[in-house]
Each structure stands twice: as structure tokens, then as C-alpha cells.
């Protein structure tokens, strides 16, 4: 694993000026979940996960970016030939991309087994760092906070309404 400079170059226009790419992985070209002509690339930066979907032989490029503070868990499924990384995102609503059809857990499939393991480990480390950096019960919710189903913001445990958008919390 490491950083594929071609993927960094492809994402140059969507990277923030203070953002650094730490890890890149690419979907396998052959095998379960693979994409023969235009494999999906995943860039893990110091701030978010960026999923680059190169459609129509790379002529068109769509991307999806998910900040670590919206990711609640990561799950890895090892296969014989390839592996999948599942990312659970709280309060993320869209009908396109990783979380189609209102799902809150999206799958990045067709990854090399070692790359998938390293990506899952990296994201889990970022989640652990985010939780340990938050004060208990602070403004961001701290460990045990409540995520807003509408905007994904973490709120203090016991909150009745989201501090960011005002949505009623269950």
C-alpha cells in the first residue's frame, strides 16, 4: 500500500489546500467486485475518505467525500480473492454514491485483501483518534454522543435537538 500518484493527480481539483493524502487503494481489475476498465480508487486523507469513480473509460469522474467525523464504524469482509470494506455513516442522506437507496452502510468492494485490511485499519485509527480528541460530553458530543439523522453532526448524549440543524433527535 502507499500513495498512488496517479490517483492523487486525478483528485487534485477536489483536495483541500491543507489536506494530505496518506493512503490510496484501487479496486482490482479482475475478480469479484472488480472493474476491468475503470476501477474505483479510494484516497484516505488526513481529513476524509474520497472515493473516485471513473466512469465511461475515465472520461467522466465522479467522487464522493466523507469526513471522518461522519463515519461511525468500519467493517472488513475478507474473501478468497478480494475483500470489501464497509463504511457506516450516520445521518448521511443521498440516493447516489456509496450509500445508495438510503443505506447507512456503504460497500467498497473488489479490493486486494492486504489493501482492504490496511484501509480499514487506517480508517479505524482515524475514528479512534477523533473520539479520543473529543472532550467527554463536550460540544461535539464526545464518546457516547448522539448523531443527527439529518445532518450527521454529533451532539451531546441526552440532547433532544441537533445543535447544528435543529432536527429532533430520538
Secondary structure, DSSP 8 states (H G I E B T S, - for coil): -B--HHHHHHTGGGS-TT--EEEEEEB-SSSTT--SSS--EEEEESSEEEEEEEEGGGTEEEEEEEEGGGEEEEEEEE-SS-EEEEEEETT---SSGGGGGG-SEEEEEEE-HHHHHHHHHHHHHHHHHHHHHS-TT-TT--TT-EE-TTT--EE-TT-SB-TTT--B--
